[in-house]
Amino acid sequence: MAARTPFQYNRLDVNDAAVLLVDHQTGLLSLVRDQEPQKFRNNVLAVADMAKYFNLPTILTTSFENGPNGPIMPELIEMFPDAPFIARPGQINAWDNDDFVAAVRATGKKQLIIAGVVTEVCVAFPVLSALEAGFEVFVVVDASGTFDDITRQTSVDRMVAAGAQPLTWFAAACELHRDWRNDVEGIGALFCKHISDYQNLMTSYTTFTAPRK
């Protein structure tokens, strides 16, 4: 029997990670059916807020904005007015655009946190290309959307087989944060903004830690 290769847990590292938000465009968003629209939008904005909270380099990109794909979500432009924004004229795979790849390499980071629409194309294609280029890739599945559950699962399976790690935005934030004792109020505010029930935890914590009169 062949020796089993020991598992190595490659964690997200706040000092070595960048966020790529790929093709969150108004036209493409209308295609997302594997998640409820408002919940999906919340998850996308949660990734954006996570990137800002951890001060991660963030790159925005769109494809064929003048066509049916439509413009990028306006909230993302408002949140990242100074971030690289690569409006690809037509390349379906963002990695086929030299400006996009140059922006990714310019971050100097080896870990890429990627989310986008649609999952099997706009996410999977650059994920596979980035893996081939030697990056560690983490796919935020709940901030990526597509037509239906089977399409999402097939897409995730393909990326995992190539070496990508799928996770949710909450898992990504927790892995980056590492220790609850680090700025509990700040990370708590991030979670409360995007997980309504998390406010109950923070209320309990605040009550428990408040000075007794």
N, C-alpha and C positions, 0 to 999 in steps of 0.2 A: 504494500500500500504506500502510495506517495505521501511524503511528509506534508502535513498541513501548514500552510503559510500563516504565521501568527498575525492576528488582526492588529492593525495600528489605527488608533483613534486620532484622526486629524481634525482638530478643533478649529473653529473660526477664531482668528486672532485679530483683535481690534487694531493692532499695529500693522497688519499686513493684508487688510481686506479693502476692497472697493465695491461699489454698488453700480450695477448696470441696469437701467430701466429702459426696456426695449419695446418700442411700438405700442405704448399705451395711448392709442389714438382713438378719437371719437367714433370713427366708422368701425374700426375693429372691435371696440368695446361692445358694440351692438350685437356682435356675433357670440359673445360669451353666454353660454347656457349651462355650464357645469357648476356655476355658483349664482346665488341670488345677486342681482345687480348692485344693490346698495352695500351688501356685505363685501362684494368683490372690490368695489371702489374704496371702501374702508380699509381693506387689506393692502391695497396699492399705496394708499396714503400712509398707512402704518409703516410700510417699508421706507417710504420717504422720510417720515419723522424719525425712524430708527437711524437712518443714515445721518440725519442732522444731529441727533442726540449724541451719537458716537463720533461725530466729525469724520465720517468716512468719505473719501473721494467718491463723487457720484457723477455718472455720465448718462445723459439723456440721448436717445436717438429715435428717429422716426423713419418711415419708408414711404416714399411717393405720397407726400402730404397733399399734393394737388389733385390726386386721384380719389378713389372711393375710400381709401384708408382714413382720410381726414386728418385734422390737426391733432397735436398732442393734448392731453388733458391740461387745461389751463392752470390747475393747481400746482402741477409739477414745475412749470415755468416760474410761477410766483415763488415757489419754495426754493428753487435753485437758479436764481437769475444770473449767477456767475459761473455756473457749471458748464463744462463742455456740452454743447448741444449739436449733434451730428444729424442734420436733415439729409438722409440718403436719397439721392434722386431716383433710385429704382432698385438697388440691390436688395434682394429678399433676405439673404443672409447678411446680417450686420458686419460679420467678420470679412466679408468680401469688399468692404469699404475701407480704403487705406486710412482715411481720417479717423474713423472709429477705432481701428486697431492702434493707430498712433496715440490716440487719447488714452486708451487702455494701458498701453505700455508706459506712457508718461506718468501714470500714477505711481509706478514703481512697486505696485502690490502684486503678490502672487496668488492671492485668493480672490475670486470673483463671486459676488452674490448677484445672481441674475433673476429677473422677473420680467414677464412681458406677455404680449398677446399677438398671435395665438400660440399656445404652448407647443404644438407639434412642429411649428415652422419658425416663428420669430424668436422663440426661446431655444428650441432644440438645436437649430442649425448653428447659432453662435456658441452654444454650450459645447457641442461636439468639436467645433473648430478651436475653441479655447483649450479644451482638453488636449487636442492634438498638438497645440502650441506649448504645452507644458504647464498650464495653469491648474490650480485646484478650483473646482467649480461647485458652487452651492446653489441649487435651484429653489427659489421660494415658490412652492407650488400653489399656495393659496393667494398669491399676488400675480399668478399667471392664469390665464383663462382660455377656454376653447369651447367647441361645440357641444360636447357631451362627456359623460364619465368615461366611456370606453376609449375615446380619443385621448383624454387626459392620461389615463392609465397606460395606454400603449406608448405615449410620448415619454412619460416618466420612466417606464421600463427601458426604453431605448437609451435614455441618458444615463440611467444607473448602470446599464451594461457596459457603457463606455467609461464609467468611473466617476460620474457626477454624484453628489450627495443631495437628495431632496429633503426639504424641511419646510416648516411654516415660518411666518415672520416672527411669531412669538418664540419659537425655538431658536431662531437666529439671534434674536435680541438677548435671550438668556445665555446663549453660548458666548456671545461677545461680552456680556456683562460679568460673567464668571462668579461673582460673589454678591449676595443680597446686601451685604454691609456697605457696598460701594454706592453711595448716593441713593438710598432707598426712596427718598421723596421724588427724586428726578426720574428714576426708572419707573416708579409707581405712577407718576403723572403720565408718562408715555403709555403705560398699559391701560390706565383708566380712560384715556382719550379714545382708545380703540376697542376696549373690551368693557362693556357697560358693567358687568358683574364684578369686575376687578375693584370697583369703588368700594364694595363691601369689605374687601380685604384691607384696603387702605384705611377705611373708617375704623375698623377693629384695631388696626395697628396704632392709629393716632390716639384712639381712646385708651389703649393699653399703656402707651408710652407717655401719655400726658402727665405732667406733674400732679400729684395728688394734693388736693387742698385740705 
